[in-house]
Amino acid sequence: MADAQAAGETAQSIPALLARNVARYGAMPAYREKEFGIWQSWTWAQAAEEIRAMALGFLSLGVARGDHVAIIGRNRPAHYWAMVAAQMCGAVPVPLYQDAVAEEMAYVLEHCGARFVVCGDQEQVDKVVEIGDRVQNLQHVIYTDKRGMRKYDHARMNALADVQAEGRAGHFRYEEELNQRIAELTYDSTCVMLYTSGTTGKPKGVVLSNRNIIETARNSAEFDKLRHTDEVLAYLPMAWVGDFIFSIGQAYWAGFTVNCPESPATMMTDLREIGPTYFFAPPRVFEGQLTNVMIRMEDAGRFKKWVFDHYMKVARKVGPAILDGKPVSAADRLAYGLGNLFVYGPLKNTLGFSRIRVGYTAGEAIGPEIFDFYRSLGINLKQLYGQTEASVFITQQPDGQVRSDTVGVPSPGVELKIAENGEVFYRGPGTFVEYYKNPESTASTKDAEGWVATGDAGFFEPGSGHLRIIDRAKDVGKMADGRLFAPKYVENKLKFYPNILEAVVFGNGRDRCTAFINIDLNAVGNWAERNNIAYASYQELAGHPKVYDMIAAHVAEVNASVAQDPMLSGCQIHRFLILHKELDADDGEMTRTRKVRRNVVESKYADLIEALYDGRDSIYTETEVTYEDGRKGVIRATLRIADAIVAPEHRMAAE
């Protein structure tokens, strides 16, 4: 055991951590996957055998040191194994978003010069075949799922299982070479290359070393006391840095179990069956779950609704204090205990959150009411702030210091500073090596001393030292009269309402702010059914007068809140419209991580923006859209433009 401990402390690569875990946790579950409704499990020893066979198979195909191996598909153990097997060969894994269209894949595959691609299924193979003539270096396609692949030309194509079989059959030929390549790996060897979401331009390849991933995994795992008995659900895109750090970095450091759901459609069911102890979700997931809970309670009987409302009032009053270990009266503790018996416990079990020790959310601001709802149930939900370039973790919230309005304190080993213009800078062990083939962007983002510009504006709270993020630094501007313009601040407040899926605020250099709104079809559709409002499409529901009245009420409430902030009171919404379609990544309006491409939206809908400012009460528009099968179409609509109720401003005292 002492030898295994020492091996863990000196491990300088993910394959070395794998060997340590085999020695330390060999018979314990490393991976689970649900397929055909049945959970399959692999121990660390079994997973290591699968990964080694895969690596030997890669060598038989000619994978060389420094090659880039792309992985495209849903969360599956085989795809995580492919990433580690590539590392064993001295190659660099490059996971891609599985919902990316062929054009997006073509850019990444050509940019990184991928020679080998591991595809999850026939759909991903078809996209790679479609762009094959544009990706010069591509030599071999490997696929995981054999369904539908029989009649394809296999001259440069193999099933992943067959590659493993070839590796096992030829292990005597390749064992020595593989052992040598694994031994060559150091802390400074490249661990993975992940592409940014590309909100303002082409995605950039972020090179992360073993040092970046292992040091960050160790620090963050120790921060939250993660251990080998923990369980995580791997359902977020494999191309996203968060999934890599949770499902490979921390999983291999702490030795916990990675569970892969059967499909996105079964994710919530699989979540309940696994009951993870460590869980991450973007705010939209937590918001969606809460919306579904509230929809069900609206349809519940009168007594059941009364019990829910009564005990949720108790939970809001004392739940967070009990979670943080603060003193609570015996009467309140008893009432909370009864609530846990009748409401909180069954609800957490329904959501799949019964066993969560540590939960995180990040990516966007989460509504205070939503955040407090989960914490009031006794779920240790916290916020973090991170970036791909930081190997995720920049700040975290320590237990007992959890709040909805900050993103916490610097993560272990991370230094922070705020520039004169308010931009947040950091440096630490997770700081990326470089942007691949892009020294100019590397130099403009990371200086010689290792400080990285986040692109976000924020400040430290006096006293607590907690960081608060205001907005993207590039998006912070000035109104025509010189007042501060911070669109994300207002957009997040709008998105706190379950009825609002997305919002885009305009106003930089203008005399007032206006907004585009996307409604949430699930929440608003359910509301429409309860109110006997008939509709045949998203477009029809979005344009309904009563929906406009509802959104107008939300905008008025947000304006009243914004008016209370002396620094940002000029950002109230004066006019708005509800878009006739959801902003979509396939139409280039959002990134694959659902971040709005503001410049694309401003260019594409310039006529709608002008109509918001020139006094018109409606505008006819035609918009090209991309359907799921890749076909193009046009949506035609006449959009209503509504005036919003603006609250009296609370100006700065100096004024």
N, C-alpha and C positions, 0 to 999 in steps of 0.2 A: 504493500500500500504506500509505503514511504517513497518507493521508486516511482510509482504512478503520480504521487503528489509532486515530486521533483520534475517529472516529465511535463506536467501541466504548467509549472511555473516557467519552464524554459522553452515550451513549444513556441516556434516562430512561424508556424503556418497552420492553415486549417487542416491539411492532412496530418500534421503532427498532433493536433488536438484530437483528431479522429482516433489515432493510435492510442492516445492517452485515455480516451473514453472507452475504448475496447478493453483496456487493462483495468480501468476503474469501474465501469458500469456495463461490462460486456453482455450480461444476461438481462439487462433492463431495456424497456422499450425506447427506441430512438425515433421511429417513424410509425405513423398509422395512416392508412388511406381507406376511404370508404368507396367501394366499387360494387355495383349491382346490389346495393343495399346492405352490404356486409363489410364490417371493418376488418382490414388485414393489418397485421403488425409485424415490424422488424425490430429485433434487438440491435444494440450498437454493434455486436459482433457480426450479425447477419447483414446489417447495412454496410459495414466495412468490406465484407466479402463481395457484395453487389457492386460497390464503388470500385473496388480493385479490378474486378472482372471487366468493368466498363472502361477503366483506364487502360488496361491491357488491350482491349478491343480498339480503343482510340489509337494506340501505338500501331496496331496492325493496319489501320487505315492511313497512317502516315502523319498523324498529328505531331507537329514539331514544336520545339521551344519557342515561345513568343507568339504562336498562332492565336487567333481570336476565334473562339467557339461560341456561336450564338445559340441561345436557348429561347424558344418561343412556345408558350403553352400555359395551361392552367397549373395551379399548385399541385404537384404530384411528387412523391418521393423520388421517382426516377429522374425528374428534372433537377431536383436539388443534388442528387447523386451525380448527375452529368456535370454540374458546376464544379464539384469537388474533384471528380475524375479528371476534368480538364486541368485543374490546378496541379494534380499529381504529375501530369505530363509536362508541366512547365508552361502550359498554355493559359490564356486569359478568358474566363467566361464572360459573356456579354448577354444578359437576359434582356429580351424585348417585350413590349406590351403585346399581349395576344390579341387585343382588339384593334391594334393598329392596322390601317389599310395598307395595301401593297406599296403605295408611294412612300409612306413613312418608313416602312421596313427597308425599302431600297436605299434610302439615304443612309440609315444606320449601318446596314450591311456593307455598303460601298465605303463609307467613311472609315469603319474599323478594319476593313479588308478581310472580313471573315472568310475562312476557307471551308469551315464546317458549320452546319446548322442542325440543331436538334429541334425537331418540330413535334408538337404534341399529338396532332391528328391530321386527317386529310385536309381540313380547311386551311391549316397553316402551311402544309406542303403546297397546296394549290397557289397560295400567295407567293411563296418562294419561287415556284416554277414560273409563275407569271412574270416575275422580275429577273429571272435568271440571266437573261441576256444583258442586263444593265449592271449586274454585280460581277465585276471582272474576275475576282479571285476565288469565287465560290466553286468548290470542287466536289463536295459531297453533302447529301441531305440524309439525315437519320430521323426516323419517325418512331414515336412511342406506341401509338394505337394503330394496329394493323387493319382495322376496318376500312374497307373501300380502297385499299392500296394494291390489290392483286394485279391489276392490269397496267400499273404504271411502269415506265421504263426504269429498271433497276440497275442500269449500268453505273450510275453514280448515286445510288440510293440504297439504304439498308434499314431494316427494322432494328431498333435499339436492342431488343432481346437477342437478335442474331449477332450484333456487334459484341455483346457480352459473351455469347457462346463462342465466338471466334477468339475472344480474349482468354477464356478458360482453356480452350483447345490448344492455344499457342503460348500458354504461360511459360513454358520452358524457354522459348525463344525470346520473350520480352521481359521476363522477371528482372534480370540484372539491369537492363536499361531503365525500367520503371523505378527500381530502387535508387538508382543513381540520380534520376531526375528529382525524386522526392527529397533526397539528401541535399540537393543543390538549393532548395527553397530556403529563403531567409526572411527576416522581418521586413526587408525592403523589397522583396519580390511583389509583383502586382497580384493582388488577391481577386479583384473584380473590376470591370469597367461598366459603369452605369450612366445612362444618358439622361440629361436634364429634360424637363418637360417642354422646354422651348416656348415660354410664354411670349418672348419678344423676338424670336428668330429661330434659326435652326438649332436643334438640340446639340448640346456639347457632351463629349465623352469624358466623364469624370473618372480619373484613374485613382483607385484606392489600393493601398498596400496592405500586406498582412499586419504591419504595425498599426495602421489606421483602424482596421477592423478588430483585431484582437485586443488592443489597448482600450478601445471604446467599449467593446463587449465586456471586458473585465470590469472597467470602472462603473458602467451602468448596471451590470449584474450585481455588483457588490453594493451599489447605492440602494437597490430595492431588495437585496437579500434573495436573489433568484437562486434556485437550487435544482438538483437533478430530478426531484420529485414533481416539479412544476409541469404544467401542460399548456401548450399554446395552440391556437387554431390558425393555420397558414391559409389565408383566403384572399389577401391583398395581392395586387399585381407583383409578380416576381421581378419585374424590371424596376420596381420602386425600392429605394434604398432602405426604407423601413422594414420591408419584408426580408431583405437580405440580412440586416442586423439582427432581427428577431429570430428568423428561421434558420440562419446559419451562424452568424457571429455569436450571439448570446446562447443559442442552442448548443453549439459546440463548446463554448466556454463553460457553461453551467451543466451541460449534459442532460437538459430536459427533453421532453417528448414533443415532436412536431406532428400535429394532426392535420391531414389534408382532406377537406370535404369532397363529396362526390361531384358537385357542380355548383355554380353560383345559385342555381334555383333551389338547391337543397341546403344552402349554407346555414340558414336559421335553424333548421331541424338538426343538422349535424352539430351545430353549436350547443344545442340543448343536450344532445347525447354525450358529448365530450365533457361539457362543463369545465372550460379552461380555468386555470388559476392565474394566468397572466394573459392579458387581453389588450389589444390595441384596435381602435376604430376611429376613423375620421368623424367629425361632428355630425355629418349627414347620416351616418348609421345610427348613432344614438338618437338623433332627431326623428328618424324614420320609425324606430322602435317605439319611442314615446308617442308619436302620432297614432300608431296602430293601437297602443294601449288605450289612449283617450277615445279613439273611435269605438273600440269594443265597449268601453264603459258608458258611452253615450247610448249604446244599444242594450245595456244591461237593465235588469229590473230595478225598481225604485229602491228596495231595501239594500240590494247589493251595491248600488251606486252610493247610497248614504254611508254604508260601512266604509267603502273605498275613500270617499271624501273626508270622513271623520278621521280615519287613521292616517291619511296622507297629511292632514293638518298637523297631527301629532309629529309625524316624521319630519316635516319641514321645520317644526319648532325645535326639536331636540336631536334628530338623527345625525346631522353633521358633528354636533358636540360629542355625542356618544362615540362616533367613529374616530374622532381625534383624541379620545380619552379624557375629555374635559368633565368637570363635575356636573352632574345632573341630579335633580331631586329624585327621591325614591318613587314618588307618585308618577313623575314623567317617565322614569325608567320602566315602571310597571306597565304604563299605558303603551309605551313603545314595544315592550315585550309582547303584549296582546296583539298589537298591530303586526308584529313580525309573524305571529302565529296565523293570523287571519288574512293578512294582505301582503306584507313585504316578502315573506318567505315564498308563498305560492307564486307571486309575481316574478321574483328573481329566478325561480325554477322554470317558469314559462319562457323567460328571456334567455335562459342558459347562463345566468350570472351567479348561480348559487355558490360557486367555489372560488370566485375571483378574489385573490389577495391584492393584486396590483393591476389597475386598469389605466390606460393612457388614451388621451385624444390629442390631436395636433393637426396642423395643416391649415385650418381656418379657426377663427374665434368661435367658441361654442356659447350659446345663449346661457346667461347666468341661471335662468329658471330651469333649463334643461340639465345643466351641470349639477345644480343643487338637488334636483329631483333624484338623480342616481345616487348622489352621496347621502341623501336623506334615507335611502333604502339600506344603507350600510355597505354600499359598494365603494371601494377605495379608488375612485376615479380621480386622475390627476392630469395636469397638462404638461406638455413639453414643447420646446421650441427647437427646431432642427433644420438641417439642410442636407442635400446629397453631399455637398462639398465638406461637410463636417462629420461624415459617417453617421448622420442623424443628430446625435445629442449635442446641443449647445447649452440649453438650460433644462432643469427638471424641478419639480416641486417636492421638497422633502415631506415625509409624513408629519402631520401636525402643522404644516405651513401651506395648506392647499387652499387656493382661492380661485374664483372664476375670472377675475379681472387682471391676473398677471400670468406669466409663463414660468415663474419660479426663479431660482438662483442658478449661477453657472454650474454645469455638470462637473463632476470630479475631473481635475486636470485641465479644465477649460478656463481661459482668461477672456474677459470682456472689457470693451471700452466703447464710449460713445463719442463720435466725431463732433466737431462744432456744428455741422449741419444736421445733427441728430441721427446720423446713420450708425447702426450697430456693427461693431467689428469684433471678431473673436480669433483666438488661436488655441490649439490644443493638440493632443496626440491623434485625434481623428481627422485633422486637417489634410485635405486631399493632396496628392502629389502634383498633379497637373491636369489641364484639359488636353486630351489627346489631339495631337497635330494642331494645336492652337496656342502657341506661346504668347501671342498678343493678349488673348483673353486671360490666360493664366497670370500674366504680369499685371493686368489691370484689376484682377480680383484679389490676388495674394501678393503682398509686398515681400521684400527681402528678409524681413524679420518674422515672416509667417502669419502676419495679420490678414484676415480675410474679410472683405467687404460683403456684408450680407445682402445689401440692397434694401434693407428694412429700416424704417425710422422708429426709434423708441427712446425710452429713458428709464433710469433707475429710480424706484420710489425711495424717497428719503426715509431713513430709519430701517426699513425692512430689507433693503438691498435687492428686492425683487424687480425683475425686468418687465416692463410693459411695452408692447409693440403697438404702434399707432397705425402704420400703413407701409406699403412699399415706398421706399425713399423716392424712386423715380415718379411715383404717382402723386406724391405730396406736392401741391402747387399753391398758387395764390388766386383768389377771386379777383375780379376787376378792381375792387376797392382795396385790395391788399390783404384781406383776411385769409386765414389758412384754409386750404382745400385738401381734405383727406378722404377720398371716396370710399376706401375699404372700411373705414370707421362706420360710415353710414350704411354701407352694403351689409356689413355683418349684423347690424341692428335690425335691418329689414329681414334678413334671413333667419333671425331668431324665431320668426313666426312660422309655424308648420305649413301655412298656406303658401308661403313664398319660397320657391326653390332656388331662384337666382335673382340677383339684382346688379345692375350696372349704373353707376352714378356719374354724371357729367357736370362740369362747371369750371374747370381750370381756365382762367383768363376771362370768364364771363361774369355777368352781374348776379347770377343766381344758379342754383343747382336743379337738375332735372334727372329723371331716372327711367330706365327700362326695367320691367318686372317680368319674371317667369313664374307662373303659378305652379304649385305642386299638384299634379293631376290626381294622385291618390288622395291627398287630404281634401282638396277642393271638390273632387268628384264625390267623395263620401258626404261632404257637407251639402252638395247639390241634391243628392238622393234624399237626405233627411229633410230637405226643404222643398221637395217635389219640383225641382228644377230639371227639366229635360235638356239633354244635349247629345249631339251625335259625334263630336270630335273635340280634340283639345282646342282647336281654333274657335269653335263655337262657344265652348265653356269660357275661354279666356276673354271673349268679347261680351259676355252677358252683363247687363247693367247691374245686377245684384252682386256679381263678382267684383265689378269695379267699385261698388259701394264698400264692400268688405275690405278690399285692398286700400282704398282711400282712408278707411278708419285706421288701418295699420300704419300707413304713412303719416297720418296726423299724430299718432302716438309716438312714432319715432322722432318726428319733428319736435314734439314737446320735450323728449329726452335730450335731443341734440341741443336744443335751446338752453339747457341748463349748463352746458359746457362753455365757459367764456371763450376758450381758445378756438372751438370748432363750431360755434353757434351759427356761423355763416353758411354751414353746409346743409341747411334744411332743404328738403325737396319742395320746389314750387309747382312743378308739373310732372306728370308721369304718364306712361302708356304701358299696357300689358301686351307683350310680344305675342304674335300669332303662332309661334313655334318655340320649342325649347332650344336654347343654345346647345350646340352639339359638337363633339370633337371631330366627327366625320365631316362636318362642314367647315372645319378649321377655326371655329369660334371659341373652342376650349381646348386645353391640353388633355392628354389621356388621364391625368390626375385631377381633372375637373377644375382647373384654374382658368379663369376667363382671359382670353387673349384680347386685351383691351384695344390694342391698335387695330386688330382685324375687325372687331365689332364697330369701332368708330368709322372705319373706312367702308365697311359693307352696308351699314345702316345710316350713312351720312344724311340721307334725305329725312329719315325719322328724327334724327337729332335736331336738324334745322327746324322741323315742324314743331318740336317741343319749345323752341325759342321764338318763333315768329308769330305766335298767337293763334295758329289754326286749332280747330277743335277736332279735326280728323285728317287722316292722310291715307291715300291708296298706295299699296306697295306690292311688288312682286319679288319673291325671294327664291333663289335656287337652293334645293336641298338634295342631300345624298341619302338614298334608302339603304337598308341593311345589305341588300344584295349588290350594292355598288351603282345601281342605276341612278340617274339624275332626274329631278322633277322640279316643278315650279309651284309654289304656294302663293295664291293671290288673296289679298285681304284689305279691307278698309279698317284702319285702326282708330279707335277713339282716343283722344288726348284729354286727360282730366287735370283740373287744377287741384292743388292740395291745400289743406289748412296749415298755415304757417304760424308758429307760436312766437310770442314776444321774446326777443333775445336778451340773454343775460350777458352784458358786455363786461370786459375786463375793468377792474376798479380804476386803473390808470386812465381809462377813457372817460 
